[in-house]
Amino acid sequence: MSVKIYRSVHELKGFSLKSCPAMDQPSGVLMCPPDHYQVLAVKNPYMAGQVGAVDRERARAQWNHLKEAFDAAGCPVSLIDPAPGLEDMVFCANQSLAGTRPDGQKVALLSAMRHSSRRREVESFEAWYAARGYRVMRFKAGGHETFEGSGDAVWHPGRRLLWGGHGFRSDPEVFERVADAFQTPVVLLKLVNERFYHLDTCFCPLTPEAVLIYPSAFDAASLELILKIVPIVVTVGEADAGARMACNAAVVRSKTAILQKGATSVANHMLALGLGVCEVDTSEFIKSGGSVYCLKQFLFDGPAG
């Protein structure tokens, strides 16, 4: 299958999820301990009024419980050392996108972060991947486009397909590079609600046939794409999508969904789809606009069951 960017339903002729080759599910996750985590500046709407408000001891306990949840779900956790002065490094989804090419080669595409305060985080991830046999790829030095890793590039479970979000943090032009890096087609989705500034805040693949979305986060053409491609589209209400960041769940191998506690309706939909549900508390991290998905990077270190 040729590598292509899909921007509208009119471009989908001959395309379907079934036409996308199978791809190994992630073998584990990468996490960064919250040693230096705090809210120092307002970079998204969640952070407004939260500067200096993080309970760091509670955040540490919540992070530990999330790590235990991934391990219990059969998704081993690898760790990257936190760097002093990088308070947002704990949000491991943003500094890179990891995956494989069709020949099985492991690739890590490094991000070009929009906020200058986060750009130094990328260096640590570059070294981490290089030491573990990934082919590390970068955007051209001096470029003006921005890309924020798996915050805006989400793998479809079990298929060689990426969903790409743009509008606030990642530019649409970068997805040509993303598609080329992984030799994988990309479906582009435009975000239009600043509260849902990354794709992973409003779009969560649940199984190969089902996704969870907050519809008001997308423009009409993007909603049409999702509905045309995915057989089962579960929608989430405003309170669960915002205050509880339900779409920022992480689903391990289409078997276990880990999500912020309290999103009862979403949890019930997940159970109805045959998923196991593990509820955790990430409220200290929601103060920064991130929950379960933001706090990890899926890794592809070999075949996973």
ABEGO torsion letter per residue (X at the ends): XBBBBBABAAAABGBBAAABBBBBBBABBBBBBAAABBBABBABAAABGABGABBAAAAAAAAAAAAAAAAAAGBBBBBBBBBBGBAAAABAAAABBBBBBAAGBBBBBBBBBABAAAAAAAAAAAAAAAAAGBBBBBBBBGBABBBAEAAABBBBBGBBBBBBBBGAABBAAAAAAAAAAAGBBBBBBBBABAABABAAAABBBABAABBBBBAAABBAAAAAAAAAABABBBBBBAAAAAAAGAAABBBBGGABBBBBBGBAAAAAAAAAAGBBBBBBBAAAAAAAGBBAAAABBBBBAEBBX
